[in-house]
């Protein structure tokens, strides 16, 4: 019996809510965590017509990329589409879950899907975040080091870029005297003890802090575990905004725009001119990505694919980077396939549907 909380837990294992932006509202918006799932409808936006589709398809869980509620609702009387959508979902016992900027900000998320569509290679996060890592320093008897290391690795510590099981170890002498009320695994109450210990240092994602600390206590032989945790300023190469990579083969600007139009199923592209002759390095960002143009230019991107550029922002390309504004919806619509594929892979017993409703509010004549 699969419950809503099971699906949420799986989704947030790849896109922790701790990675969402401060303005965002990812998470369970309506519904109860312990409800059994009858079916899942995956969509980019959750609006009234999506709830109607969920009703028709007997789905009691809608997974959307964009949250229907961004700001607090003080009233629910149906005066706008947000309130009407929420009311209809609640009346029909339909849960709405949003996985927004947390899915934008992980390596295998929204931007990786765009990169996959464009067949980009040598991928890297365009703007890695520097506020997501911690360092754990813990002291352990030398004979228990391997057991502790494995527990910490299993909890998610010690991953650095493309490397796992990363740690630093130095051996020294630890001293302590158990009090009368202590229950030491080594030594006796009231007696000074000297023990050969290893000092272990490991990097861990801040979102896994409680899980890692719990694993440390479970695997450590000591009643009181000497450890320290501190924030580090290192950027996290697995978390951040946008993505940058390279085309398999260089293309002229005209060839690239045609290629982009075909690969992303576009009817139009707003773009700037480009002074160079070939497009090879390409930066991408799903949704509104103009805030990343400076990073794209700094990394010598020949082209930057995103949505929602304003008129004057197009001048900032300066001919050095071809700005290709393909539209907000168009840049993120394939996120549905990303979420749908993950659900199907991990919950084969649940009926899962891709929404057939075009929720794009922008129309072209």
C-alpha positions, 0 to 999 in steps of 0.5 A: 500500500503506497501512501503519499508520504512514500512518494514524497520521501522518494522525490525529496531523496533526489530533490530535498526541499532544503534546496528550494529558494526562499520565495518558493513553496515546494511540498504538500499543498493540499492532502494528507501524508498518510493517504493511500495513493490511487493514482498520480497525475504529473503536470507542470502547473496545477490549475482547475482543469488539471484537477478536473483531469485528475478526477476523470483519471481517478488520481488522488495525487497531483505532482506539479512543478510549479506550486499553485500557492506561492503566498499565504492564502488569507481567504478561500472563497473562490475569487481567483483561479488559485483559490478555486483550484485549491477548493476543488482539490480539497472537495474531491480529496485530491492532494497537490504536491509541488517540486519546484526550485528544489528540482531546479537546483539539483544536478539531475533535475530540470536543467539536466533534462534540458541538457539531455534534450539538447544532447549536451556533454561535459555537464556542470552546474552553471552557478553552484551554491556555497551554502549547502555543505557542512564538515563533520569532525568525529573521534572514534576508537581505531578499531571502530573506524571502519564501521563508523565510516561505512555508516556515515557513507550510507547516510550520505556523507563523504560525497565530493563531486564524482567521488564517494567514500571521501574522508580524512583520517589521522590517528592520535591519543584520546583521554577521558575519565568516566564519572560514576554515573557513566556507562563507558564501553571502554574503561571504568568509572573514576579511572583516567583512560587513554585510547588510540583514536582516529579523528575523521573528517568528512563533508556532508550536505547540510540537508542530511545533517540529522540523518548523518548525526543519527547514523554516527550515534548509532554506529559509534561505541562511545556513550558520549561522542566527541564531534564537531560540525561546521559550515564550509564555504566550498561550492557544492558542484551538485547543487545550484542554478542552471547547467552548462555543457557542450554540443557534440558538434559545433554549429553556426548560429542559424544551425543552432537555432534550428536545432534548438527549435527541433529538439525542444519542439518550439514554434518560435524563439526570441534571440539575440545576434552572435558575433562568433561563427560557431556555437559549441558551449551552451548554458541552460536554465529552465524557467526565468533564467536571466539572472544567470546571464553573467555566469554564462558569459563568465564561463564563455557560453556561446549560447544561453537557453532559458525563458522570460528575458525582458527587452533591455536584458537582451542587450546584455548579451553584447554579441558575446553570448547568443541569448535564446529565450524559448519561453518559460513553459517551453523550457520546463515542459519536459520536466513532466517526463522527468518526474513521470519517469522517476515515479514509474521507476520507483512505484511500478504498482501505481497508475501514473499519467502525464497530464494532457492539458496544455497549461501554458497561459501564453498563446502565440498568433 
